[in-house]
Amino acid sequence: MARELGLDRRTVRKYARARSWQEVMRRPPRKRSTLDPYLDYLQQRWDEGQHSATILHEELRSKSYLGHYLRVKMAVAPLRRGLPLDEPRERSPSLREAARWITTHPGRSSPHIND
């Protein structure tokens, strides 16, 4: 089957064993950050009305945070869109991946036959 699809056999095995699209995502789970201990504080200050990443970064530095401003800016970005801070970010399948899933059937002799 891997040969017919033009994919590595490990890739075919991964897709065949997957129960959902989340299992075949390329992005690994989020690693712990130096900002993680301060996420509750960031959420609290955001709820209090402080929406400036610069000021939040200064406040965190006074609380012994040694990380960079950009990490704070990236952490509050979901809050600006109305999302929670620690929600894991998942990538939906690309259009190319979805099209391949739809147009490629294991029973077909070649993945290029779409008629």
HELIX and SHEET records of a PDB file:
HELIX    1   1 ALA A    2  LEU A    5  1                                   4    
HELIX    2   2 ARG A    9  ARG A   17  1                                   9    
HELIX    3   3 TRP A   21  VAL A   24  5                                   4    
HELIX    4   4 ASP A   36  TYR A   38  5                                   3    
HELIX    5   5 LEU A   39  ASP A   47  1                                   9    
HELIX    6   6 ALA A   53  SER A   62  1                                  10    
HELIX    7   7 TYR A   69  ARG A   80  1                                  12    
HELIX    8   8 LEU A   95  THR A  103  1                                   9    
END                                                                             
